[in-house]
Amino acid sequence: MSAYLSDVKPGDAPTRLDLPGLTMWKLSVSDMHNNVYLLRDATPETGGAAVLIDAAADAGAITAMLDEACVDRLDAVVTTHKHWDHHRALPELAERADATLAGVEDGPHLPVAPTRTLSDGDTIQFGAQTLVAHHVPGHTPGSVVLSWTPPAGSDALPQLWTGDTLFPGGVGATTHSDEQSFDELFTMVRDRIFGRYDDADVHPGHGDDTRLSVERPHLDEWRERGW
């Protein structure tokens, strides 16, 4: 696997980011440029536990990433939201996982019923690492953002996996169905992402990464333009 490159493209090898106690791999799949994230506990005493975020497509490529990362069994596969392009490989990857997780409202719409649903503030433990779920509706009713906080004393930023709620330059799409709402999504992103973290690295469901400190100055602009 190559050194971490945030703007990975479909067909590229997964890229790796080493954080204090946590290793992340990012893989892009399909013509939708969906991002698939593998998080692996890198703590010496508990290393090896792993979580997959969004089994979007191309089960073979995802499985190859797991094998290269020496992950035999996933603690969980988390689906950030119910849209079809984020869970096409879930049936295959669920067979390699102890649990499948999704937001309460979106879980019933997945091809594999979640073994556990997530509400705002719920946690996911794998090895020595903890993810926190943040309910951020507006793109879908049950969209969840996942966060990880580095250990005290580290100079690393918190990490956020935002699905289709937050991207470089704005929030996710809100014009494709009646259940979507820009006002709701903007408010939830403002309050439950920007309001809870001064700064963090943002890993979205498609495309390149960004950072809250880069996007924060543009919040008023997003609200004014309505997308």
N, C-alpha and C positions, 0 to 999 in steps of 0.2 A: 504494500500500500504506500502511496506517495505521501509527502508532507501535506499538512492541511491546507486546502484551498477552498474558500467558502463558495466560490462560484463554480461548482462542479456541474458538469453536463451529462445527460444520458449517454451511456457508453463509456464514460470515464471510470477509472478505478475509484473505489471509495477513498475518501480523504480522511485523515486522522488528526484529531485535536487532543493534546495531552493537557489535562487540568490537574490540580492537586487532588489526588485520590480518585479521579474519574477520567476515563478515556472515552471520547466520542468519535464515531465514524459517521460520515455523511455520504449517502449514495443518491444519485439522481436516476430516476427510471421513467420510462414511457414518454410518449410525445407530449404529455402534459407537464413534463419536467418536475414530477413529484419528488420531493425529498423524503428519504427514509433515513432515520437516525438510529444508530446502535449506541447505547450507553453501557459501559462496563466498569464495574467497581475495580479500581486499581490499588486499593489498600492492601498491603502485603498480607495482613492477617485474614482478610475476607475476600480477596480478589477473585474475580471470576463471575460473580453474579452479574446479570445483564438484563436490560430492558430494551425492547424495540419500539420505536415510535413510528406509527403509520406504515403498515405493510401494504404499500400503495399498489405495487404491480411487480411483475418479473420475479416470481418466487425463486427462480434459479439464481439470479444475481444477488438477491438478499441472502439466500442460503450460502452462496460462495463467500459473501462478506462475513457471515457468522463463522464459517469454517476458518477463514484467514485470521479472524480475531480470536480463534480458539474458544468459541462459545458453543458448547454442545447442547445446552439446554437454556432457554430463556426463562427468567423469572416471570416476565409478563410481556405481552404485546399491548400497547396502548394505542387506541385510535382517537385522534384529536376531534374528529367530527364525522358525520354520517355520509358525506358526499362520496359517490361511487369511486372516484379516482383515488381515494385515500385508503381503500381497503380491498382492492381486487385480489391481493395475495394473502389476505387474512386467513382463509380456510386452510391453506397449506402451512402457513407459519404458526397457526394456532396449535398444530400438532407437535411443534417443538417448544411449546410454552406451558408453564404451569398455570397461567391465568391469562385471560383477555379482559381488558378494561376499556371503558368509554364513559362519556357523560351520561347522566341519568336519562335525559330527554332523547338523546341520539342512539343509545344502546339498542333499543328494540328494532332499529332500522338496519342493523349490520347483518352481514351474511353468517356470522357466528355470534350467538348470543353471549354477551359478556358474563364472565363468571363473577364480576364485581363492577358496580357502577360508581361513578365519581361525582361528588358534589363539591361545591366551593370549599377549599381548605382541607380536603382529604389528602392523605399522604400515601406514597408508594415507597416501600422500603425494599432495597435490594443490596445485600451485603451491608456495608457500612454507610451506604448512600441513601439519601431521602429525596424524593421528588414531591413537590406540592402541586396539587391541582387547583386551577383557578377557573371558575365557570365564567365564560365570556361569551354570552349569547349575542345574536345579531346577524351573524353569517349563517349559523344554524342555531336552533334552540338549545342544543346541548354541547356546543363547542367548549373544549377545555384547552387551556394553556398550561404547560408544565414548567415548573421552575426548579432550579438547583442552586443552592447557596454554598460557596466554597468555605473551607474551614477557616476559623478565626486566625488572623495573622497572615493569611494569603493575600497576595496582590491581585489575584484573579477576580474578575467580575462575576456576579450571578449570571446564570445561563437560563434563557427562556426558549422553549419550543412552542411556537405560537400557532401552528396549523395554518388556517386561512384567516386568522383574525388580524394579524399585523404583518406588514411587509415594508421593505424600503420604500418610503414615499407615501405611505397611507395605510388605511385599514383595508380589510378584505371586501370582496364584492357583496353588494346588498341590493342588486336590481334584478336578480334572476328568478325570484319567487316571492309570493305574498308573505311568506314567513320571515323574510329578511327585512332588516330595518337598519338604515344608516344611523339614525339617531340613537338606537339602542346599542349598536356595535361601537360607535364612537364613544358613548358614555361609559360603556363597560371597559373598553381599552384604556380610556383616560383614567378611570377610577381603579381598575383592578390590575392594570399593568403599570402605567406611569405613576399611578398613585401609591403603589406598593413598593416600587423600586426606584431609587434615585438614578441608577444606571445599571445596565445589564446588556450582555450580548444577546441578540435576537436571532433565532434560527427558525425561519418560516417554512411553510409547507411546500413552497415552490421557490426556486431561484436563490439569489444571493442573500447572505446574512446582512444584518445591520446592527445598530446599537441605539439604546434609548436616548443617550445624550445627543446623537445625531438627529433623531427624529423629533425630540421634544420641542425644539423651537418652532416646528411647523404645525403644531396641534391646532392653533387658531385658524391657520390657512385651510386645513382639512375640513374643519367645521364649517367655514365660510363657503367652500366650494361644494360641500355635500357629498363627497366621495373620498 
